[in-house]
Amino acid sequence: MSADLTAVPARSTERSGGATAAGAARSRRRSAWRADAVAFVLLIPAFVVFGLFSWWPIIRGLLISFQETNLVEPARWVGLDNFHAIFADPLLGKAVGNTVLFVGLGLLIGFPAPLILAAIMSTVRRAGGVYRFLAYLPVVIPPVVSVLLWKWFYDPGSGLFNAVFGLVGLGPFPWLQSPDSAMLSLVLESTWAGMGGAVLIYLAAMVGIPAELYEAAESDGAGIWKRIWHVMLPQLRPTIGLLLLMQLISTIQVFTEPYVFTGGGPRDSTVTVLLLIFRYAFQNGAYGQAAALSFLLAIALAVLSAVYLRATRSWSRS
């Protein structure tokens, strides 16, 4: 009889404990739901702004690529006629080739330059902040101001570069006036104007490399070039990959330099894809063709990014 009396409170305690745990679980779920609801409400303005100023222009541009419109009168659907007109334009191949040339020269000249400069600056022990400031200063200058400054440097008559080369009996060189040198001139200015940010990123990444790795390599008899090749570059591989993708995307979309420097000349030697889009829209009034070419450019960039990300995943696993 006494055993039965003691069993009943035990079962009651188990039931009350289970009910308490279930109630606590429900309370946690309600609290989590309230927190999610509050977070969603707070994010609604960001969703609205992002949708209006990011996604809607993309959708609107895609719609315009299938229309003939002047953005004032009602649009007329023309299907794929805009795409047919683009591919029938003989200037498209020229623009694509010039863009590829700009990207190639940018990778050849502009991509290693920040890494080399950062490696040199990382060895400087005195006045390092001054050198970092000087390296980043071109980034602060507005792009149009930078281009106009270099346009004076390239002036065939009173330009700084021809004056300097003239002191040693060289030149004058037709920097922007010759189709053979115009694109290279654009790449040199673009490299100078944009490499400051990459230099600082490389310097920050170099600070994170453990000094023990350099010391171990040096104790094994590795010289400075072997330390750079076998220690620095492998440690900088993720940073190098990220900056490579950023440079590819930015150089493919080059516009300011050819527009302000040469307007696409001489003899269309600096017409790029983005400059051709500008001509379609604001010189010819063919907004549908401009939107169609912009859509094709976006697809090309998306494919390039996907291929690059897949390649970097394989690279990181190897």
Contacts in CASP RR format, 6 or more apart in sequence:
PFRMAT RR
TARGET T0000
AUTHOR 0000-0000-0000
METHOD contacts of the structure
MODEL  1
MSADLTAVPARSTERSGGATAAGAARSRRRSAWRADAVAFVLLIPAFVVF
GLFSWWPIIRGLLISFQETNLVEPARWVGLDNFHAIFADPLLGKAVGNTV
LFVGLGLLIGFPAPLILAAIMSTVRRAGGVYRFLAYLPVVIPPVVSVLLW
KWFYDPGSGLFNAVFGLVGLGPFPWLQSPDSAMLSLVLESTWAGMGGAVL
IYLAAMVGIPAELYEAAESDGAGIWKRIWHVMLPQLRPTIGLLLLMQLIS
TIQVFTEPYVFTGGGPRDSTVTVLLLIFRYAFQNGAYGQAAALSFLLAIA
LAVLSAVYLRATRSWSRS
58 298 0 8 1.000
61 291 0 8 1.000
61 294 0 8 1.000
61 295 0 8 1.000
62 291 0 8 1.000
62 295 0 8 1.000
64 75 0 8 1.000
64 287 0 8 1.000
64 288 0 8 1.000
64 291 0 8 1.000
65 82 0 8 1.000
65 83 0 8 1.000
65 288 0 8 1.000
65 291 0 8 1.000
65 292 0 8 1.000
65 294 0 8 1.000
65 295 0 8 1.000
66 77 0 8 1.000
66 78 0 8 1.000
66 79 0 8 1.000
66 80 0 8 1.000
66 82 0 8 1.000
66 288 0 8 1.000
66 292 0 8 1.000
67 75 0 8 1.000
67 76 0 8 1.000
67 77 0 8 1.000
67 78 0 8 1.000
67 82 0 8 1.000
67 288 0 8 1.000
68 75 0 8 1.000
68 76 0 8 1.000
68 77 0 8 1.000
68 78 0 8 1.000
68 81 0 8 1.000
68 82 0 8 1.000
68 288 0 8 1.000
69 75 0 8 1.000
69 76 0 8 1.000
69 287 0 8 1.000
69 288 0 8 1.000
70 285 0 8 1.000
70 287 0 8 1.000
71 287 0 8 1.000
82 286 0 8 1.000
82 288 0 8 1.000
82 289 0 8 1.000
82 291 0 8 1.000
82 292 0 8 1.000
83 292 0 8 1.000
83 296 0 8 1.000
85 286 0 8 1.000
85 289 0 8 1.000
86 92 0 8 1.000
86 289 0 8 1.000
86 292 0 8 1.000
86 293 0 8 1.000
86 296 0 8 1.000
91 268 0 8 1.000
91 271 0 8 1.000
91 276 0 8 1.000
92 276 0 8 1.000
92 293 0 8 1.000
94 268 0 8 1.000
94 271 0 8 1.000
95 271 0 8 1.000
95 272 0 8 1.000
95 273 0 8 1.000
95 275 0 8 1.000
95 276 0 8 1.000
96 273 0 8 1.000
98 183 0 8 1.000
98 258 0 8 1.000
98 268 0 8 1.000
98 269 0 8 1.000
98 270 0 8 1.000
98 271 0 8 1.000
98 272 0 8 1.000
99 252 0 8 1.000
99 254 0 8 1.000
99 272 0 8 1.000
99 273 0 8 1.000
101 183 0 8 1.000
102 183 0 8 1.000
102 186 0 8 1.000
102 187 0 8 1.000
102 251 0 8 1.000
102 254 0 8 1.000
102 272 0 8 1.000
103 248 0 8 1.000
103 251 0 8 1.000
103 252 0 8 1.000
104 251 0 8 1.000
105 183 0 8 1.000
105 184 0 8 1.000
105 187 0 8 1.000
106 187 0 8 1.000
106 190 0 8 1.000
106 191 0 8 1.000
106 247 0 8 1.000
106 251 0 8 1.000
107 247 0 8 1.000
107 248 0 8 1.000
107 251 0 8 1.000
109 187 0 8 1.000
109 188 0 8 1.000
109 191 0 8 1.000
110 187 0 8 1.000
110 190 0 8 1.000
110 191 0 8 1.000
110 195 0 8 1.000
110 247 0 8 1.000
111 243 0 8 1.000
111 244 0 8 1.000
111 247 0 8 1.000
113 191 0 8 1.000
113 195 0 8 1.000
114 195 0 8 1.000
114 196 0 8 1.000
114 197 0 8 1.000
114 198 0 8 1.000
114 199 0 8 1.000
114 202 0 8 1.000
114 243 0 8 1.000
115 198 0 8 1.000
115 202 0 8 1.000
115 236 0 8 1.000
115 240 0 8 1.000
117 135 0 8 1.000
117 195 0 8 1.000
117 199 0 8 1.000
118 198 0 8 1.000
118 199 0 8 1.000
118 202 0 8 1.000
118 203 0 8 1.000
118 206 0 8 1.000
119 202 0 8 1.000
119 206 0 8 1.000
119 228 0 8 1.000
119 232 0 8 1.000
121 128 0 8 1.000
121 131 0 8 1.000
121 132 0 8 1.000
121 135 0 8 1.000
121 199 0 8 1.000
121 203 0 8 1.000
122 203 0 8 1.000
122 206 0 8 1.000
122 207 0 8 1.000
124 131 0 8 1.000
132 199 0 8 1.000
132 200 0 8 1.000
132 203 0 8 1.000
135 195 0 8 1.000
135 196 0 8 1.000
135 197 0 8 1.000
135 199 0 8 1.000
135 200 0 8 1.000
136 196 0 8 1.000
136 197 0 8 1.000
136 199 0 8 1.000
136 200 0 8 1.000
138 146 0 8 1.000
138 192 0 8 1.000
138 193 0 8 1.000
138 194 0 8 1.000
138 195 0 8 1.000
138 196 0 8 1.000
139 193 0 8 1.000
139 194 0 8 1.000
139 196 0 8 1.000
139 197 0 8 1.000
141 149 0 8 1.000
141 193 0 8 1.000
143 193 0 8 1.000
143 256 0 8 1.000
144 256 0 8 1.000
144 260 0 8 1.000
146 189 0 8 1.000
146 192 0 8 1.000
146 193 0 8 1.000
147 189 0 8 1.000
147 193 0 8 1.000
147 256 0 8 1.000
147 257 0 8 1.000
147 260 0 8 1.000
147 261 0 8 1.000
148 260 0 8 1.000
150 185 0 8 1.000
150 188 0 8 1.000
150 189 0 8 1.000
150 192 0 8 1.000
150 261 0 8 1.000
151 176 0 8 1.000
151 260 0 8 1.000
151 261 0 8 1.000
152 158 0 8 1.000
152 159 0 8 1.000
152 160 0 8 1.000
153 159 0 8 1.000
153 160 0 8 1.000
153 161 0 8 1.000
154 161 0 8 1.000
154 175 0 8 1.000
154 176 0 8 1.000
154 185 0 8 1.000
154 261 0 8 1.000
155 162 0 8 1.000
156 162 0 8 1.000
156 172 0 8 1.000
156 173 0 8 1.000
156 174 0 8 1.000
156 175 0 8 1.000
156 177 0 8 1.000
157 172 0 8 1.000
161 173 0 8 1.000
161 175 0 8 1.000
162 171 0 8 1.000
162 172 0 8 1.000
162 173 0 8 1.000
162 175 0 8 1.000
165 171 0 8 1.000
165 172 0 8 1.000
165 173 0 8 1.000
166 172 0 8 1.000
173 181 0 8 1.000
174 181 0 8 1.000
175 181 0 8 1.000
175 182 0 8 1.000
175 185 0 8 1.000
176 182 0 8 1.000
176 185 0 8 1.000
176 261 0 8 1.000
176 262 0 8 1.000
176 266 0 8 1.000
177 266 0 8 1.000
178 266 0 8 1.000
179 265 0 8 1.000
179 266 0 8 1.000
179 267 0 8 1.000
179 269 0 8 1.000
182 261 0 8 1.000
182 262 0 8 1.000
182 265 0 8 1.000
182 266 0 8 1.000
182 269 0 8 1.000
182 270 0 8 1.000
183 269 0 8 1.000
183 270 0 8 1.000
185 261 0 8 1.000
186 254 0 8 1.000
186 257 0 8 1.000
186 258 0 8 1.000
186 261 0 8 1.000
186 262 0 8 1.000
186 270 0 8 1.000
189 257 0 8 1.000
189 261 0 8 1.000
190 251 0 8 1.000
190 254 0 8 1.000
190 257 0 8 1.000
198 243 0 8 1.000
198 247 0 8 1.000
201 239 0 8 1.000
201 243 0 8 1.000
202 236 0 8 1.000
202 239 0 8 1.000
202 243 0 8 1.000
205 235 0 8 1.000
205 236 0 8 1.000
205 239 0 8 1.000
206 232 0 8 1.000
206 236 0 8 1.000
208 235 0 8 1.000
209 231 0 8 1.000
209 232 0 8 1.000
209 235 0 8 1.000
209 236 0 8 1.000
213 231 0 8 1.000
213 235 0 8 1.000
214 227 0 8 1.000
214 231 0 8 1.000
217 223 0 8 1.000
217 226 0 8 1.000
217 227 0 8 1.000
217 230 0 8 1.000
217 231 0 8 1.000
218 227 0 8 1.000
222 230 0 8 1.000
222 231 0 8 1.000
233 240 0 8 1.000
237 315 0 8 1.000
238 316 0 8 1.000
241 312 0 8 1.000
244 308 0 8 1.000
245 305 0 8 1.000
245 308 0 8 1.000
248 304 0 8 1.000
248 308 0 8 1.000
249 301 0 8 1.000
249 304 0 8 1.000
249 305 0 8 1.000
252 273 0 8 1.000
252 297 0 8 1.000
252 300 0 8 1.000
252 301 0 8 1.000
252 304 0 8 1.000
253 274 0 8 1.000
253 297 0 8 1.000
253 301 0 8 1.000
254 272 0 8 1.000
254 274 0 8 1.000
255 272 0 8 1.000
255 274 0 8 1.000
255 275 0 8 1.000
255 278 0 8 1.000
257 270 0 8 1.000
258 264 0 8 1.000
258 265 0 8 1.000
258 270 0 8 1.000
258 271 0 8 1.000
258 272 0 8 1.000
258 275 0 8 1.000
259 275 0 8 1.000
259 278 0 8 1.000
261 270 0 8 1.000
262 269 0 8 1.000
262 270 0 8 1.000
263 270 0 8 1.000
263 271 0 8 1.000
263 275 0 8 1.000
264 270 0 8 1.000
264 271 0 8 1.000
264 272 0 8 1.000
264 275 0 8 1.000
265 271 0 8 1.000
273 293 0 8 1.000
273 297 0 8 1.000
274 297 0 8 1.000
276 293 0 8 1.000
277 290 0 8 1.000
277 293 0 8 1.000
277 294 0 8 1.000
277 297 0 8 1.000
278 290 0 8 1.000
280 286 0 8 1.000
280 287 0 8 1.000
280 288 0 8 1.000
280 289 0 8 1.000
280 290 0 8 1.000
280 293 0 8 1.000
281 287 0 8 1.000
281 290 0 8 1.000
END
